[in-house]
């Protein structure tokens, strides 16, 4: 599926949130408890200039419209909901 965001929006692929103990053990099933608010930019509309494909973003917790394509989860985010870029 090819999705091109319109307006001042970006398409973000959600990163799975892993819960790790202090000793480094990854707890299974932890990703179902809480939704991640970090994602990788997959597509950008023409109106957005400061964000490019491949950047990692932090966005508001319950922002955007979720889209599923097979096992992958994506969000279409309005730029007003983007909080920061991870460098």
C-alpha positions as CSV (number, residue, x, y, z in Angstrom):
1,X,0.0,0.0,0.0
2,X,1.3,3.5,-0.9
3,X,0.1,6.3,1.2
4,X,0.8,10.0,0.5
5,X,-0.2,12.4,3.3
6,X,-2.0,15.6,2.4
7,X,-2.0,19.0,4.1
8,X,0.6,19.5,6.9
9,X,0.8,15.8,7.8
10,X,3.4,13.0,7.9
11,X,3.1,9.2,7.8
12,X,4.9,7.6,10.6
13,X,5.7,3.9,11.2
14,X,5.3,3.1,14.9
15,X,8.2,1.7,16.9
16,X,7.4,-1.2,19.1
17,X,7.7,-0.3,22.8
18,X,9.7,-2.8,24.7
19,X,9.9,-3.1,28.5
20,X,13.3,-4.1,29.7
21,X,14.2,-4.9,33.3
22,X,17.3,-3.5,35.0
23,X,19.2,-6.7,34.2
24,X,18.4,-6.3,30.4
25,X,15.6,-8.9,30.1
26,X,12.9,-8.0,27.6
27,X,9.5,-8.7,29.0
28,X,7.1,-10.3,26.5
29,X,3.7,-8.9,26.1
30,X,4.8,-5.5,27.5
31,X,4.2,-3.8,24.1
32,X,0.4,-4.4,24.4
33,X,0.2,-2.4,27.6
34,X,1.3,1.0,26.3
35,X,1.4,2.6,22.9
36,X,4.7,4.1,21.8
37,X,4.8,7.8,20.9
38,X,8.0,7.4,18.8
39,X,8.1,6.6,15.1
40,X,10.0,6.7,11.9
41,X,8.8,9.0,9.1
42,X,7.8,7.0,6.0
43,X,6.2,9.8,3.9
44,X,5.8,13.6,4.0
45,X,3.3,15.9,2.4
46,X,4.6,18.7,0.1
47,X,3.6,21.3,2.6
48,X,6.0,20.1,5.3
49,X,9.5,21.4,4.9
50,X,11.3,20.8,8.2
51,X,10.7,17.0,8.3
52,X,12.2,14.4,5.8
53,X,11.7,10.7,5.2
54,X,13.8,8.6,7.6
55,X,13.7,11.0,10.6
56,X,12.5,9.7,14.0
57,X,9.9,11.8,15.7
58,X,8.3,12.1,19.2
59,X,4.6,13.0,19.0
60,X,1.7,13.4,21.4
61,X,0.6,10.2,23.0
62,X,-2.9,9.8,21.5
63,X,-2.4,11.8,18.3
64,X,-3.0,10.8,14.7
65,X,-5.0,8.3,12.8
66,X,-3.8,4.7,13.0
67,X,-3.6,2.6,9.8
68,X,-2.6,-1.1,9.7
69,X,-1.1,-2.8,6.7
70,X,-0.5,-6.5,7.6
71,X,1.5,-6.6,10.8
72,X,2.8,-3.0,10.4
73,X,1.1,-0.1,12.2
74,X,1.3,3.5,10.8
75,X,0.0,6.9,12.0
76,X,-1.0,9.8,9.9
77,X,0.0,12.8,12.1
78,X,-0.8,16.5,11.8
79,X,2.4,18.6,12.3
80,X,0.8,20.3,15.3
81,X,1.1,17.0,17.2
82,X,4.8,16.5,16.5
83,X,6.8,17.4,19.6
84,X,10.5,16.7,18.6
85,X,12.9,15.1,16.2
86,X,15.3,12.5,17.5
87,X,18.9,13.1,16.2
